Amino acid sequence: MSLHSKLGRLFVLSILGVVACGIAWANGSEFFDPGNQIGLYYYGHIKDTKGNVLTNVVITVVVKDTPLKFPVRNDAPGHFRTPDVGNAIKGLGQKIDPSKIQIFATKDGYRQVSPAMTTAPKQASSAVGVEFVMEPVAGK
């Protein structure tokens, strides 16, 4: 096989790769990006009863009567942000009912102190701040 033949094949394969990437991108996340249409998501911090930041905490949002469950971990400074729960609920063809949404934090060796209730704040859209406080469990 000559050098020109190898270069020709390489060129054709490169062009096919670029075309395939363009096709894949058209059906990727950019194609389905909702833009600035925020439905409902939760954000906040997790600290212990002394005000120290807790890491590696799992924050879970559960929407009753649906298969929707959103577990997320917080980052090193103790922050968390959930996916857009509201748009996921709307995607199922349902209305956002805050009384059906629960949010709670879990970490081995700790229990959630506040918010005391697990029902999410009574807000049906936008960004909702939730500040979690956890305390160590005796004997763990």
Secondary structure, DSSP 8 states (H G I E B T S, - for coil): --HHHHHHHHHHHHHHHHHHHHHHHHTSHHHH--TT---EEEEEEEEETTS-B--S-EEEEEETTSS-EEEEE--TTSEEE---HHHHHHHTT----GGGEEEEEE-TTEEEEESSS-B--S--SEEEE--EEEEE-TT-
